[in-house]
Amino acid sequence: MGIKVVVTDCSWGSIDVEKEYLPENALVEGYQLKTEEKVIEACSDADAILSEYAPLSSKVLKSMKKCKIISNTAI
């Protein structure tokens, strides 16, 4: 099984680029997460997070058991 990558929010409306350039076996899920609870629900088993503006508080970070990288895509 591949890695799980969660795109927490996306202002450009599509995660096609991420799906194209991430490894073929990666499970890429896209959301528009605005609350800590929703981020925890979607990301608790993620290996990687791509995020623009979603709340990534210490509570959220502590809930992520497998996450190895978080990248801010708002730059």
HTML snippet that shows the backbone in 3Dmol.js (N, CA, C, O; Angstrom):
<script src="https://3Dmol.org/build/3Dmol-min.js"></script>
<div id="view" style="width:600px;height:400px;position:relative"></div>
<script>
const pdb = `
ATOM      1  N   MET A   1       0.839  -1.191   0.000  1.00  0.00           N
ATOM      2  CA  MET A   1       0.000   0.000   0.000  1.00  0.00           C
ATOM      3  C   MET A   1       0.877   1.244   0.000  1.00  0.00           C
ATOM      4  O   MET A   1       1.945   1.261   0.612  1.00  0.00           O
ATOM      5  N   GLY A   2       0.423   2.277  -0.685  1.00  0.00           N
ATOM      6  CA  GLY A   2       1.171   3.519  -0.788  1.00  0.00           C
ATOM      7  C   GLY A   2       0.953   4.430   0.399  1.00  0.00           C
ATOM      8  O   GLY A   2       0.399   4.033   1.425  1.00  0.00           O
ATOM      9  N   ILE A   3       1.396   5.644   0.234  1.00  0.00           N
ATOM     10  CA  ILE A   3       1.249   6.633   1.289  1.00  0.00           C
ATOM     11  C   ILE A   3      -0.081   7.365   1.149  1.00  0.00           C
ATOM     12  O   ILE A   3      -0.660   7.428   0.064  1.00  0.00           O
ATOM     13  N   LYS A   4      -0.551   7.913   2.255  1.00  0.00           N
ATOM     14  CA  LYS A   4      -1.769   8.722   2.242  1.00  0.00           C
ATOM     15  C   LYS A   4      -1.364  10.182   2.373  1.00  0.00           C
ATOM     16  O   LYS A   4      -0.694  10.569   3.330  1.00  0.00           O
ATOM     17  N   VAL A   5      -1.781  10.993   1.396  1.00  0.00           N
ATOM     18  CA  VAL A   5      -1.516  12.420   1.389  1.00  0.00           C
ATOM     19  C   VAL A   5      -2.853  13.143   1.465  1.00  0.00           C
ATOM     20  O   VAL A   5      -3.746  12.896   0.654  1.00  0.00           O
ATOM     21  N   VAL A   6      -2.988  14.032   2.436  1.00  0.00           N
ATOM     22  CA  VAL A   6      -4.219  14.802   2.584  1.00  0.00           C
ATOM     23  C   VAL A   6      -3.945  16.253   2.216  1.00  0.00           C
ATOM     24  O   VAL A   6      -3.052  16.894   2.771  1.00  0.00           O
ATOM     25  N   VAL A   7      -4.729  16.757   1.273  1.00  0.00           N
ATOM     26  CA  VAL A   7      -4.729  18.180   0.938  1.00  0.00           C
ATOM     27  C   VAL A   7      -5.870  18.764   1.757  1.00  0.00           C
ATOM     28  O   VAL A   7      -7.040  18.539   1.447  1.00  0.00           O
ATOM     29  N   THR A   8      -5.531  19.516   2.805  1.00  0.00           N
ATOM     30  CA  THR A   8      -6.549  19.968   3.752  1.00  0.00           C
ATOM     31  C   THR A   8      -7.474  21.025   3.182  1.00  0.00           C
ATOM     32  O   THR A   8      -8.649  21.091   3.542  1.00  0.00           O
ATOM     33  N   ASP A   9      -6.945  21.853   2.294  1.00  0.00           N
ATOM     34  CA  ASP A   9      -7.743  22.900   1.687  1.00  0.00           C
ATOM     35  C   ASP A   9      -7.031  23.370   0.423  1.00  0.00           C
ATOM     36  O   ASP A   9      -5.812  23.268   0.286  1.00  0.00           O
ATOM     37  N   CYS A  10      -7.846  23.888  -0.495  1.00  0.00           N
ATOM     38  CA  CYS A  10      -7.304  24.185  -1.811  1.00  0.00           C
ATOM     39  C   CYS A  10      -8.088  25.334  -2.431  1.00  0.00           C
ATOM     40  O   CYS A  10      -9.246  25.160  -2.812  1.00  0.00           O
ATOM     41  N   SER A  11      -7.473  26.497  -2.534  1.00  0.00           N
ATOM     42  CA  SER A  11      -8.190  27.655  -3.078  1.00  0.00           C
ATOM     43  C   SER A  11      -8.258  27.650  -4.598  1.00  0.00           C
ATOM     44  O   SER A  11      -9.017  28.426  -5.180  1.00  0.00           O
ATOM     45  N   TRP A  12      -7.481  26.792  -5.254  1.00  0.00           N
ATOM     46  CA  TRP A  12      -7.502  26.751  -6.722  1.00  0.00           C
ATOM     47  C   TRP A  12      -8.509  25.740  -7.255  1.00  0.00           C
ATOM     48  O   TRP A  12      -8.659  25.619  -8.471  1.00  0.00           O
ATOM     49  N   GLY A  13      -9.207  25.005  -6.377  1.00  0.00           N
ATOM     50  CA  GLY A  13     -10.337  24.187  -6.779  1.00  0.00           C
ATOM     51  C   GLY A  13     -10.056  22.806  -7.329  1.00  0.00           C
ATOM     52  O   GLY A  13     -10.992  22.093  -7.690  1.00  0.00           O
ATOM     53  N   SER A  14      -8.802  22.405  -7.406  1.00  0.00           N
ATOM     54  CA  SER A  14      -8.483  21.098  -7.962  1.00  0.00           C
ATOM     55  C   SER A  14      -7.183  20.576  -7.368  1.00  0.00           C
ATOM     56  O   SER A  14      -6.255  21.342  -7.110  1.00  0.00           O
ATOM     57  N   ILE A  15      -7.125  19.267  -7.155  1.00  0.00           N
ATOM     58  CA  ILE A  15      -5.880  18.653  -6.690  1.00  0.00           C
ATOM     59  C   ILE A  15      -5.280  17.772  -7.788  1.00  0.00           C
ATOM     60  O   ILE A  15      -4.532  16.836  -7.504  1.00  0.00           O
ATOM     61  N   ASP A  16      -5.609  18.077  -9.024  1.00  0.00           N
ATOM     62  CA  ASP A  16      -5.089  17.305 -10.149  1.00  0.00           C
ATOM     63  C   ASP A  16      -3.563  17.349 -10.240  1.00  0.00           C
ATOM     64  O   ASP A  16      -2.938  16.337 -10.557  1.00  0.00           O
ATOM     65  N   VAL A  17      -2.962  18.499  -9.968  1.00  0.00           N
ATOM     66  CA  VAL A  17      -1.501  18.620 -10.035  1.00  0.00           C
ATOM     67  C   VAL A  17      -0.850  17.728  -8.981  1.00  0.00           C
ATOM     68  O   VAL A  17       0.132  17.040  -9.260  1.00  0.00           O
ATOM     69  N   GLU A  18      -1.398  17.744  -7.778  1.00  0.00           N
ATOM     70  CA  GLU A  18      -0.845  16.892  -6.723  1.00  0.00           C
ATOM     71  C   GLU A  18      -0.938  15.425  -7.123  1.00  0.00           C
ATOM     72  O   GLU A  18       0.016  14.667  -6.946  1.00  0.00           O
ATOM     73  N   LYS A  19      -2.062  15.035  -7.649  1.00  0.00           N
ATOM     74  CA  LYS A  19      -2.241  13.643  -8.071  1.00  0.00           C
ATOM     75  C   LYS A  19      -1.283  13.272  -9.199  1.00  0.00           C
ATOM     76  O   LYS A  19      -0.818  12.134  -9.275  1.00  0.00           O
ATOM     77  N   GLU A  20      -0.992  14.221 -10.063  1.00  0.00           N
ATOM     78  CA  GLU A  20      -0.100  13.958 -11.192  1.00  0.00           C
ATOM     79  C   GLU A  20       1.354  13.773 -10.743  1.00  0.00           C
ATOM     80  O   GLU A  20       2.059  12.908 -11.263  1.00  0.00           O
ATOM     81  N   TYR A  21       1.801  14.583  -9.781  1.00  0.00           N
ATOM     82  CA  TYR A  21       3.211  14.584  -9.424  1.00  0.00           C
ATOM     83  C   TYR A  21       3.584  13.761  -8.191  1.00  0.00           C
ATOM     84  O   TYR A  21       4.760  13.474  -7.971  1.00  0.00           O
ATOM     85  N   LEU A  22       2.613  13.389  -7.404  1.00  0.00           N
ATOM     86  CA  LEU A  22       2.904  12.515  -6.262  1.00  0.00           C
ATOM     87  C   LEU A  22       3.045  11.083  -6.771  1.00  0.00           C
ATOM     88  O   LEU A  22       2.593  10.776  -7.874  1.00  0.00           O
ATOM     89  N   PRO A  23       3.663  10.207  -5.988  1.00  0.00           N
ATOM     90  CA  PRO A  23       3.839   8.829  -6.453  1.00  0.00           C
ATOM     91  C   PRO A  23       2.526   8.192  -6.897  1.00  0.00           C
ATOM     92  O   PRO A  23       1.464   8.463  -6.335  1.00  0.00           O
ATOM     93  N   GLU A  24       2.620   7.358  -7.896  1.00  0.00           N
ATOM     94  CA  GLU A  24       1.443   6.725  -8.493  1.00  0.00           C
ATOM     95  C   GLU A  24       0.624   5.939  -7.469  1.00  0.00           C
ATOM     96  O   GLU A  24      -0.602   5.875  -7.566  1.00  0.00           O
ATOM     97  N   ASN A  25       1.303   5.345  -6.491  1.00  0.00           N
ATOM     98  CA  ASN A  25       0.599   4.529  -5.500  1.00  0.00           C
ATOM     99  C   ASN A  25       0.115   5.347  -4.300  1.00  0.00           C
ATOM    100  O   ASN A  25      -0.389   4.774  -3.334  1.00  0.00           O
ATOM    101  N   ALA A  26       0.258   6.671  -4.345  1.00  0.00           N
ATOM    102  CA  ALA A  26      -0.196   7.516  -3.232  1.00  0.00           C
ATOM    103  C   ALA A  26      -1.715   7.677  -3.281  1.00  0.00           C
ATOM    104  O   ALA A  26      -2.294   7.893  -4.346  1.00  0.00           O
ATOM    105  N   LEU A  27      -2.340   7.570  -2.133  1.00  0.00           N
ATOM    106  CA  LEU A  27      -3.762   7.880  -1.989  1.00  0.00           C
ATOM    107  C   LEU A  27      -3.833   9.367  -1.659  1.00  0.00           C
ATOM    108  O   LEU A  27      -3.421   9.780  -0.575  1.00  0.00           O
ATOM    109  N   VAL A  28      -4.347  10.168  -2.575  1.00  0.00           N
ATOM    110  CA  VAL A  28      -4.415  11.618  -2.394  1.00  0.00           C
ATOM    111  C   VAL A  28      -5.869  12.010  -2.185  1.00  0.00           C
ATOM    112  O   VAL A  28      -6.719  11.779  -3.044  1.00  0.00           O
ATOM    113  N   GLU A  29      -6.141  12.607  -1.027  1.00  0.00           N
ATOM    114  CA  GLU A  29      -7.498  13.030  -0.680  1.00  0.00           C
ATOM    115  C   GLU A  29      -7.534  14.544  -0.547  1.00  0.00           C
ATOM    116  O   GLU A  29      -6.660  15.135   0.087  1.00  0.00           O
ATOM    117  N   GLY A  30      -8.537  15.173  -1.140  1.00  0.00           N
ATOM    118  CA  GLY A  30      -8.683  16.620  -1.075  1.00  0.00           C
ATOM    119  C   GLY A  30      -9.920  17.036  -0.311  1.00  0.00           C
ATOM    120  O   GLY A  30     -10.988  16.439  -0.454  1.00  0.00           O
ATOM    121  N   TYR A  31      -9.765  18.065   0.499  1.00  0.00           N
ATOM    122  CA  TYR A  31     -10.854  18.555   1.351  1.00  0.00           C
ATOM    123  C   TYR A  31     -10.832  20.079   1.393  1.00  0.00           C
ATOM    124  O   TYR A  31      -9.951  20.725   0.825  1.00  0.00           O
ATOM    125  N   GLN A  32     -11.822  20.629   2.077  1.00  0.00           N
ATOM    126  CA  GLN A  32     -11.859  22.043   2.440  1.00  0.00           C
ATOM    127  C   GLN A  32     -12.110  22.087   3.946  1.00  0.00           C
ATOM    128  O   GLN A  32     -13.213  22.410   4.386  1.00  0.00           O
ATOM    129  N   LEU A  33     -11.098  21.765   4.723  1.00  0.00           N
ATOM    130  CA  LEU A  33     -11.230  21.618   6.172  1.00  0.00           C
ATOM    131  C   LEU A  33     -11.029  22.965   6.865  1.00  0.00           C
ATOM    132  O   LEU A  33     -10.039  23.659   6.631  1.00  0.00           O
ATOM    133  N   LYS A  34     -11.980  23.318   7.714  1.00  0.00           N
ATOM    134  CA  LYS A  34     -11.930  24.621   8.376  1.00  0.00           C
ATOM    135  C   LYS A  34     -11.867  24.532   9.898  1.00  0.00           C
ATOM    136  O   LYS A  34     -11.615  25.540  10.558  1.00  0.00           O
ATOM    137  N   THR A  35     -12.088  23.349  10.468  1.00  0.00           N
ATOM    138  CA  THR A  35     -12.058  23.224  11.920  1.00  0.00           C
ATOM    139  C   THR A  35     -11.024  22.186  12.351  1.00  0.00           C
ATOM    140  O   THR A  35     -10.669  21.293  11.583  1.00  0.00           O
ATOM    141  N   GLU A  36     -10.553  22.315  13.575  1.00  0.00           N
ATOM    142  CA  GLU A  36      -9.609  21.339  14.123  1.00  0.00           C
ATOM    143  C   GLU A  36     -10.182  19.932  14.064  1.00  0.00           C
ATOM    144  O   GLU A  36      -9.483  18.989  13.694  1.00  0.00           O
ATOM    145  N   GLU A  37     -11.442  19.792  14.425  1.00  0.00           N
ATOM    146  CA  GLU A  37     -12.074  18.476  14.473  1.00  0.00           C
ATOM    147  C   GLU A  37     -12.082  17.812  13.092  1.00  0.00           C
ATOM    148  O   GLU A  37     -11.811  16.616  12.978  1.00  0.00           O
ATOM    149  N   LYS A  38     -12.387  18.572  12.061  1.00  0.00           N
ATOM    150  CA  LYS A  38     -12.413  18.026  10.698  1.00  0.00           C
ATOM    151  C   LYS A  38     -11.004  17.666  10.228  1.00  0.00           C
ATOM    152  O   LYS A  38     -10.821  16.658   9.546  1.00  0.00           O
ATOM    153  N   VAL A  39     -10.013  18.473  10.584  1.00  0.00           N
ATOM    154  CA  VAL A  39      -8.628  18.163  10.219  1.00  0.00           C
ATOM    155  C   VAL A  39      -8.186  16.877  10.912  1.00  0.00           C
ATOM    156  O   VAL A  39      -7.562  16.021  10.284  1.00  0.00           O
ATOM    157  N   ILE A  40      -8.500  16.733  12.184  1.00  0.00           N
ATOM    158  CA  ILE A  40      -8.151  15.522  12.929  1.00  0.00           C
ATOM    159  C   ILE A  40      -8.804  14.305  12.290  1.00  0.00           C
ATOM    160  O   ILE A  40      -8.157  13.273  12.112  1.00  0.00           O
ATOM    161  N   GLU A  41     -10.062  14.420  11.950  1.00  0.00           N
ATOM    162  CA  GLU A  41     -10.797  13.307  11.339  1.00  0.00           C
ATOM    163  C   GLU A  41     -10.155  12.863  10.020  1.00  0.00           C
ATOM    164  O   GLU A  41     -10.013  11.666   9.768  1.00  0.00           O
ATOM    165  N   ALA A  42      -9.772  13.819   9.190  1.00  0.00           N
ATOM    166  CA  ALA A  42      -9.233  13.493   7.867  1.00  0.00           C
ATOM    167  C   ALA A  42      -7.753  13.119   7.895  1.00  0.00           C
ATOM    168  O   ALA A  42      -7.289  12.366   7.038  1.00  0.00           O
ATOM    169  N   CYS A  43      -7.016  13.635   8.864  1.00  0.00           N
ATOM    170  CA  CYS A  43      -5.553  13.513   8.827  1.00  0.00           C
ATOM    171  C   CYS A  43      -4.945  12.577   9.865  1.00  0.00           C
ATOM    172  O   CYS A  43      -3.727  12.400   9.876  1.00  0.00           O
ATOM    173  N   SER A  44      -5.733  11.983  10.719  1.00  0.00           N
ATOM    174  CA  SER A  44      -5.155  11.184  11.804  1.00  0.00           C
ATOM    175  C   SER A  44      -4.276  10.040  11.312  1.00  0.00           C
ATOM    176  O   SER A  44      -3.349   9.636  12.014  1.00  0.00           O
ATOM    177  N   ASP A  45      -4.545   9.508  10.119  1.00  0.00           N
ATOM    178  CA  ASP A  45      -3.736   8.401   9.593  1.00  0.00           C
ATOM    179  C   ASP A  45      -2.945   8.790   8.336  1.00  0.00           C
ATOM    180  O   ASP A  45      -2.482   7.922   7.597  1.00  0.00           O
ATOM    181  N   ALA A  46      -2.796  10.098   8.101  1.00  0.00           N
ATOM    182  CA  ALA A  46      -2.072  10.574   6.913  1.00  0.00           C
ATOM    183  C   ALA A  46      -0.567  10.463   7.109  1.00  0.00           C
ATOM    184  O   ALA A  46      -0.058  10.622   8.218  1.00  0.00           O
ATOM    185  N   ASP A  47       0.128  10.191   6.025  1.00  0.00           N
ATOM    186  CA  ASP A  47       1.593  10.191   6.027  1.00  0.00           C
ATOM    187  C   ASP A  47       2.143  11.579   5.718  1.00  0.00           C
ATOM    188  O   ASP A  47       3.239  11.932   6.153  1.00  0.00           O
ATOM    189  N   ALA A  48       1.370  12.367   4.958  1.00  0.00           N
ATOM    190  CA  ALA A  48       1.789  13.704   4.560  1.00  0.00           C
ATOM    191  C   ALA A  48       0.573  14.614   4.464  1.00  0.00           C
ATOM    192  O   ALA A  48      -0.531  14.173   4.144  1.00  0.00           O
ATOM    193  N   ILE A  49       0.801  15.895   4.749  1.00  0.00           N
ATOM    194  CA  ILE A  49      -0.262  16.893   4.719  1.00  0.00           C
ATOM    195  C   ILE A  49       0.185  18.050   3.828  1.00  0.00           C
ATOM    196  O   ILE A  49       1.302  18.549   3.959  1.00  0.00           O
ATOM    197  N   LEU A  50      -0.691  18.466   2.930  1.00  0.00           N
ATOM    198  CA  LEU A  50      -0.496  19.690   2.153  1.00  0.00           C
ATOM    199  C   LEU A  50      -1.601  20.634   2.595  1.00  0.00           C
ATOM    200  O   LEU A  50      -2.782  20.306   2.477  1.00  0.00           O
ATOM    201  N   SER A  51      -1.231  21.799   3.099  1.00  0.00           N
ATOM    202  CA  SER A  51      -2.222  22.675   3.702  1.00  0.00           C
ATOM    203  C   SER A  51      -1.988  24.126   3.322  1.00  0.00           C
ATOM    204  O   SER A  51      -0.850  24.586   3.227  1.00  0.00           O
ATOM    205  N   GLU A  52      -3.091  24.840   3.106  1.00  0.00           N
ATOM    206  CA  GLU A  52      -3.032  26.285   2.880  1.00  0.00           C
ATOM    207  C   GLU A  52      -3.332  27.009   4.187  1.00  0.00           C
ATOM    208  O   GLU A  52      -2.451  27.618   4.794  1.00  0.00           O
ATOM    209  N   TYR A  53      -4.581  26.930   4.604  1.00  0.00           N
ATOM    210  CA  TYR A  53      -5.035  27.726   5.740  1.00  0.00           C
ATOM    211  C   TYR A  53      -5.706  26.913   6.846  1.00  0.00           C
ATOM    212  O   TYR A  53      -6.152  27.489   7.839  1.00  0.00           O
ATOM    213  N   ALA A  54      -5.787  25.612   6.703  1.00  0.00           N
ATOM    214  CA  ALA A  54      -6.461  24.779   7.710  1.00  0.00           C
ATOM    215  C   ALA A  54      -5.760  24.914   9.063  1.00  0.00           C
ATOM    216  O   ALA A  54      -4.542  25.083   9.119  1.00  0.00           O
ATOM    217  N   PRO A  55      -6.524  24.840  10.143  1.00  0.00           N
ATOM    218  CA  PRO A  55      -5.924  24.973  11.470  1.00  0.00           C
ATOM    219  C   PRO A  55      -5.075  23.744  11.827  1.00  0.00           C
ATOM    220  O   PRO A  55      -5.593  22.632  11.930  1.00  0.00           O
ATOM    221  N   LEU A  56      -3.789  23.955  12.010  1.00  0.00           N
ATOM    222  CA  LEU A  56      -2.870  22.876  12.392  1.00  0.00           C
ATOM    223  C   LEU A  56      -2.294  23.186  13.769  1.00  0.00           C
ATOM    224  O   LEU A  56      -1.096  23.425  13.922  1.00  0.00           O
ATOM    225  N   SER A  57      -3.165  23.176  14.752  1.00  0.00           N
ATOM    226  CA  SER A  57      -2.792  23.484  16.133  1.00  0.00           C
ATOM    227  C   SER A  57      -2.019  22.318  16.761  1.00  0.00           C
ATOM    228  O   SER A  57      -1.889  21.256  16.152  1.00  0.00           O
ATOM    229  N   SER A  58      -1.520  22.516  17.954  1.00  0.00           N
ATOM    230  CA  SER A  58      -0.811  21.430  18.651  1.00  0.00           C
ATOM    231  C   SER A  58      -1.753  20.249  18.895  1.00  0.00           C
ATOM    232  O   SER A  58      -1.316  19.099  18.860  1.00  0.00           O
ATOM    233  N   LYS A  59      -3.019  20.513  19.139  1.00  0.00           N
ATOM    234  CA  LYS A  59      -4.010  19.447  19.311  1.00  0.00           C
ATOM    235  C   LYS A  59      -4.093  18.599  18.044  1.00  0.00           C
ATOM    236  O   LYS A  59      -4.108  17.371  18.118  1.00  0.00           O
ATOM    237  N   VAL A  60      -4.146  19.245  16.895  1.00  0.00           N
ATOM    238  CA  VAL A  60      -4.211  18.546  15.615  1.00  0.00           C
ATOM    239  C   VAL A  60      -2.923  17.757  15.386  1.00  0.00           C
ATOM    240  O   VAL A  60      -2.972  16.579  15.033  1.00  0.00           O
ATOM    241  N   LEU A  61      -1.788  18.392  15.582  1.00  0.00           N
ATOM    242  CA  LEU A  61      -0.500  17.734  15.346  1.00  0.00           C
ATOM    243  C   LEU A  61      -0.314  16.503  16.235  1.00  0.00           C
ATOM    244  O   LEU A  61       0.231  15.495  15.785  1.00  0.00           O
ATOM    245  N   LYS A  62      -0.754  16.574  17.472  1.00  0.00           N
ATOM    246  CA  LYS A  62      -0.635  15.434  18.390  1.00  0.00           C
ATOM    247  C   LYS A  62      -1.511  14.261  17.967  1.00  0.00           C
ATOM    248  O   LYS A  62      -1.231  13.118  18.329  1.00  0.00           O
ATOM    249  N   SER A  63      -2.559  14.530  17.209  1.00  0.00           N
ATOM    250  CA  SER A  63      -3.465  13.460  16.784  1.00  0.00           C
ATOM    251  C   SER A  63      -2.919  12.670  15.593  1.00  0.00           C
ATOM    252  O   SER A  63      -3.410  11.581  15.294  1.00  0.00           O
ATOM    253  N   MET A  64      -1.924  13.204  14.926  1.00  0.00           N
ATOM    254  CA  MET A  64      -1.369  12.569  13.735  1.00  0.00           C
ATOM    255  C   MET A  64      -0.309  11.550  14.135  1.00  0.00           C
ATOM    256  O   MET A  64       0.779  11.916  14.579  1.00  0.00           O
ATOM    257  N   LYS A  65      -0.629  10.284  13.978  1.00  0.00           N
ATOM    258  CA  LYS A  65       0.256   9.211  14.438  1.00  0.00           C
ATOM    259  C   LYS A  65       1.314   8.818  13.409  1.00  0.00           C
ATOM    260  O   LYS A  65       2.364   8.295  13.782  1.00  0.00           O
ATOM    261  N   LYS A  66       1.056   9.061  12.108  1.00  0.00           N
ATOM    262  CA  LYS A  66       1.960   8.602  11.057  1.00  0.00           C
ATOM    263  C   LYS A  66       2.601   9.732  10.256  1.00  0.00           C
ATOM    264  O   LYS A  66       3.504   9.483   9.457  1.00  0.00           O
ATOM    265  N   CYS A  67       2.157  10.946  10.452  1.00  0.00           N
ATOM    266  CA  CYS A  67       2.571  12.053   9.607  1.00  0.00           C
ATOM    267  C   CYS A  67       4.078  12.305   9.694  1.00  0.00           C
ATOM    268  O   CYS A  67       4.651  12.414  10.778  1.00  0.00           O
ATOM    269  N   LYS A  68       4.698  12.394   8.512  1.00  0.00           N
ATOM    270  CA  LYS A  68       6.137  12.617   8.436  1.00  0.00           C
ATOM    271  C   LYS A  68       6.479  13.988   7.889  1.00  0.00           C
ATOM    272  O   LYS A  68       7.582  14.489   8.109  1.00  0.00           O
ATOM    273  N   ILE A  69       5.532  14.605   7.170  1.00  0.00           N
ATOM    274  CA  ILE A  69       5.802  15.916   6.579  1.00  0.00           C
ATOM    275  C   ILE A  69       4.506  16.713   6.450  1.00  0.00           C
ATOM    276  O   ILE A  69       3.443  16.177   6.136  1.00  0.00           O
ATOM    277  N   ILE A  70       4.640  18.014   6.706  1.00  0.00           N
ATOM    278  CA  ILE A  70       3.539  18.950   6.486  1.00  0.00           C
ATOM    279  C   ILE A  70       4.105  20.070   5.627  1.00  0.00           C
ATOM    280  O   ILE A  70       5.140  20.649   5.959  1.00  0.00           O
ATOM    281  N   SER A  71       3.438  20.374   4.536  1.00  0.00           N
ATOM    282  CA  SER A  71       3.893  21.421   3.632  1.00  0.00           C
ATOM    283  C   SER A  71       2.811  22.482   3.489  1.00  0.00           C
ATOM    284  O   SER A  71       1.641  22.165   3.274  1.00  0.00           O
ATOM    285  N   ASN A  72       3.209  23.734   3.610  1.00  0.00           N
ATOM    286  CA  ASN A  72       2.283  24.841   3.419  1.00  0.00           C
ATOM    287  C   ASN A  72       2.250  25.185   1.943  1.00  0.00           C
ATOM    288  O   ASN A  72       3.281  25.495   1.347  1.00  0.00           O
ATOM    289  N   THR A  73       1.061  25.128   1.354  1.00  0.00           N
ATOM    290  CA  THR A  73       0.907  25.394  -0.080  1.00  0.00           C
ATOM    291  C   THR A  73       0.400  26.799  -0.360  1.00  0.00           C
ATOM    292  O   THR A  73       0.074  27.116  -1.504  1.00  0.00           O
ATOM    293  N   ALA A  74       0.327  27.644   0.653  1.00  0.00           N
ATOM    294  CA  ALA A  74      -0.189  28.996   0.481  1.00  0.00           C
ATOM    295  C   ALA A  74       0.897  29.965   0.007  1.00  0.00           C
ATOM    296  O   ALA A  74       0.608  31.129  -0.272  1.00  0.00           O
ATOM    297  N   ILE A  75       2.094  29.512  -0.081  1.00  0.00           N
ATOM    298  CA  ILE A  75       3.220  30.403  -0.447  1.00  0.00           C
ATOM    299  C   ILE A  75       3.338  30.487  -1.954  1.00  0.00           C
ATOM    300  O   ILE A  75       4.216  31.181  -2.468  1.00  0.00           O
TER     301      ILE A  75
END
`;
const viewer = $3Dmol.createViewer("view");
viewer.addModel(pdb, "pdb");
viewer.setStyle({}, {cartoon: {color: "spectrum"}});
viewer.zoomTo();
viewer.render();
</script>
